[in-house]
Amino acid sequence: MADQSQGRSNVPQGGSQAPATQTISGSKGLEFAEPLIFEMGEDGRTGVDFEDVHVSDDRLGGLRRKDTVGWPGLSEPQVVRHYTRLSQKNYGIDSGFYPLGSCTMKHNPRVNEKVARMAGLGDLHPLQPISTVQGALELIDTLAHWIKVMCGMPAVAMSPAAGAHGELCGMMAIKAAIQDRGEADTRKRVLVPESAHGTNPATAAACGFSVDSIPATEQGRVDIEAFKAKLGDDVAGIMLTNPNTCGLFENDVIEIAEAIHDAGGYFYCDGANFNAIVGRVRPGDLGIDCMHLNLHKTFSTPHGGGGPGAGPVVLSEALAPFAPVPYVIHDEDGYNMVEHEADSDAKPFGRLKGNHGQMGVFIRALAFMLSHGADGLRQASTDAVLNANYLRAELQDIMSVSFDGMCMHEVLFDDAFLKDTGVTTLDFAKAMIDEGFHPMTMYFPLVVHGALLMEPTESESKETLDLYIHTLRELTAKAKAGEADMFKNAPVLTPRRRLDETAAARKPVLRWSPLEPQAKAAE
Amino acid sequence: MRYLPHTDEDRQAMLKSIGADTVEDLYCDVPAKALLAEPVDLPSYAGEMDVEKTFSNFATKNLSPGCAPTFLGAGAYRHHVPSSVDYMIQRGEFLTAYTPYQPEVSQGTLQYLYEFQTQVAMLTGMEVSNASMYDGATATAEAVLMAGRATRRNRAVLAGGLHPHYFDVTKTSAKFLDIELVHPDSDPTHPALPESVIDLIDDKTSCVVVQTPDVFGRVIDLRPIAEAAHKKGALLVAVTTEVVSLGLLEAPGNQGADIVAAEGQSIGNALSYGGPYVGLFATRSKLVRQMPGRVAGETLDVEGQRGWVLTLSTREQHIRREKATSNICTNSGLCALAFTIHASLLGEGGLNRLARVNHANACKLADQLAAIDGVEVMNETFFNEFTVKLSKDASDVVEALAQKGILGGIPLQRLFPDRDDFANMMIVACTETNSDADMDTLVSALKEVL
């Protein structure tokens, strides 16, 4: 088990190729041996100054806290230095190329951060009088307008907090529409292609639907015959990702839409990959009933190591009445908000989130849209597709491209090119880290064995792509030349070497604890 | 276009490598009738200066709480965020990182998530925490779903003092999954009696959800409710919208809570007109595999050095698909980082002092308001917000105060639209950001308005 005091020890960090250099601090060069925050500090220190006021127990209902919280005491410089050091153990899109397929790591412009922090935007309270937030509501309405025009859809629900939350919103709208038709007891099956994101089946289940999987063709697309064979009057809808997780456009999409509508079901599209087609294809023209947008991906808001995101959902005429509360309305008196189901002229299925949406993300996404404009967004998606196809063209002679033909904004390879080399997909990815690149997405989608999904995005220059291509060609040559040991050993130039994920899951240690016996033993 | 690096020469060279004549060839799989020939009908690109102007124009049409005496709470609180928090979260290595799928180059993210989990567990008095959720309301809904899985029961009792947004979000999740919700009426005119909740607990109850301080500001004693719930095999879900209160009030974990769902916005995060916020979710170790959301865990690397990874992913949607514990696939990473940095700056002493200043200011304001003719303070107990009954319609009063540049409170009917008996009541919150001058301004304005 872990040595809790290790952060303060003088065990050198990182690489093992060179002989370990012992230092008194444990740090090496500009790489820091940073302990946990709980292993630092002293009682009596603080990083925030407050007056030491006396309070009586009169109004606390006899429930004054008796134990200590246990947070360590640190000064401001200690805290700043701690988190600066932690940041230096991280790789972000500002650090370099991040071709993580399906995640869309594009440039995060700083003007977005600046405008999100403007007084009068960043500090508004969600329950201020409507008369005092006319600019905020206008902002939300403007963003909604841009989304509706780009998607060719009549309505958008703004409140979902993330992509998966948007899926939930879309599927709840479908469920509500089916209930409204009086078919809730019969239409309980949702069709989900094999290549779908794992959130799709989980979302369908969270709405009380059963999930029926549709196989993929050898061309990496929905098997339309298998799909049609599954249609029936017990089908609520289909959840399709387009462009799909193999990086391909579902060329039968219009036929799929017509067939599901003929069967009385609705067409949910996972719009996680909308960035491939912005300004070139409107989902509304494809017959889609609802689609979530990952604002943080398509319109570049920083993901901060896991979130937050925002997942507005565009809706067809058929589903628009079921959009959740709250929503913004506009009339001659200005902007207003419908906050309660009972106040709505439509049939909202309920409420999804504490307030009315991820305003901080909206601001950044709208700034990104305005910065590009209609012309720039169209050029951005085209460049994203161009970059992915360039990688495909320049790598297909050495790596095994999974599907022939043009790809969209991401390109899928599989690990057939590593056969008999002794190098696994994971090994290959870890070797890329030592070459200064963040690896691509591995082992997803599940439709191909040993998937390597690369998404360069429109932010990357030809020079960056050429260096990346050169690096992958060199690594592939090394793998084929029998240098498997180098791959097995990688990464070596990182703050930590390969981490034991199995042990972490088998005996989870999810927090630091002052009482852990191993910590005491180590002291 | 300043964000796009390609020159036309680059594009031509790349098309040549691909073997395509034009970019239209790249979209050959799109049905021809669905392919747009021209850009959509929206404005053209704008320079950085123009973008800033556009947002300045939006901002000037709002009344900023930073420029007005502000007494708004009810789930979102205006606290001071130290400058170093905002500075640190804007470091590109944090700001522009994705989910830590490659732990060797994501130790910064993973370590701060582990620190966040520890801080949340300590604050709530629980054993484990996840790496955050969308917000307090969605965390509460997930807690109810989790309690259903853990107890294999489908009837949840939600106490009347639960924030109506939290109730509504839970109701939305529940109605698609045939979970029954029992929700007694709320009444701030009486002391918060645990009996009204306890009487509803039966052998089919999966959990009891109790907010403290509740939406009216009252401090609720969870201990008798926990005892009654456990006696019937049900879990206690404790909800907190104002986590600064835990610097002064008994932690829910020490009062018998099995799950804590809370809003973490108060620590490190701006009001941001309602989002993004950071949902806190903590529970007992024995329930950890039922817990939704991401978690970071400790492990060792091949050299035996301590490090962190995302773990327990076997509960998640990408492995269990339709059998997953929830459909959630992300967390509020950056908001959690802001929480963690602010919490580290506060430390034990800072948190306690912050909580005391909040409570002292609220007590001072409550006493001043109670002295006004036409104002009655309803609460016997509170932390930093309370409900007042006015001699006039609260919505009108709040609007009249807004016209004077004061954000004076939240009319209860904004949250409870069908409760006509709440028409004259409003919720008033006080934090460390309220000066004596702010309070004087509110008091004299109220005297004029009433």
Interface residues (C-beta under 8 A of the other chain):
Chain A: A2 D3 Q4 Q6 G7 V11 Q13 S16 E34 L36 I37 F38 G41 D43 G44 R45 T46 G47 V48 F50 E51 D52 V53 H54 V55 R59 L60 G61 G62 L63 R64 R65 K66 D67 T68 V69 G70 W71 P72 G73 L74 E76 V79 V80 H82 Y83 T84 L86 S87 Q88 K89 N90 Y91 G92 I93 D94 S95 Y98 L100 C103 M105 H107 N108 P109 V111 E113 K114 V115 A116 R117 M118 A119 G120 L121 G122 D123 L124 H125 P126 L127 Q128 P129 S131 T132 V133 Q134 G135 A136 E138 L139 W146 V149 M150 A161 A162 G163 A164 H165 E167 L168 M172 K175 H197 G198 T199 P201 A202 T203 A204 A205 A206 C207 G208 S210 V211 L248 F249 N251 V253 I254 I277 G279 R280 V281 R282 D285 L286 P302 H303 G304 G305 G306 G307 P308 G309 A310 P324 E339 H340 A342 D343 F349 G350 R351 L352 K353 G354 N355 H356 G357 Q358 M359 G360 V361 I363 A367 M369 L370 S371 H372 G373 A374 D375 G376 L377 R378 Q379 A380 T382 D383 V385 L386 N387 N389 Y390 R392 A393 E394 G405 M406 A429 K430 I433 H438 P439 T441 F444 E458 S459 E460 S461 K462 P491 T494 P495 R496 R497 R498 L499 D500 E501 A503 A504 A505 P508 V509 L510 R511 W512 S513
Chain B: M1 R2 Y3 L4 P5 H6 D10 R11 A13 M14 L15 S17 I18 G19 A20 V23 D25 L26 Y27 C28 D29 V30 P31 K33 A34 L35 L36 P39 V40 D41 L42 P43 S44 Y45 A46 E48 D50 V51 E52 T54 F55 S56 N57 F58 A59 T60 K61 N62 L63 S64 P65 G66 C67 T70 L72 A74 G75 A76 R78 P82 S84 D86 Y87 M88 I89 Q90 R91 G92 E93 F94 L95 T96 A97 Y98 T99 P100 Y101 Q102 P103 E104 V105 S106 Q107 G108 T109 Q111 Y112 L113 Y114 E115 Q117 T118 Q119 A121 M122 L123 G125 E127 V128 S129 A131 S132 Y134 D135 G136 A137 T138 H163 H165 Y166 D168 V169 K171 T172 S173 K175 F176 L177 D178 R218 V219 I220 D221 L246 G247 L248 L249 E250 A251 N254 Q255 E263 A270 L271 S272 Y273 G274 G275 P276 Y277 V288 R294 V295 A296 G297 E298 T299 L300 D301 V302 E303 Q305 R306 G307 W308 V309 T311 L312 S313 T314 E316 Q317 H318 I319 R320 R321 E322 K323 A324 S326 N327 I328 C329 T330 N331 S332 G333 L334 C335 A336 L337 T340 I341 A343 S344 L345 L346 G347 E348 G349 G350 L351 N352 R353 L354 R356 V357 H359 A360 C363 A366 N379 E380 T381 F382 F383 V398 E399 A402 L407 I410 R414 L415 P417 D418 E432
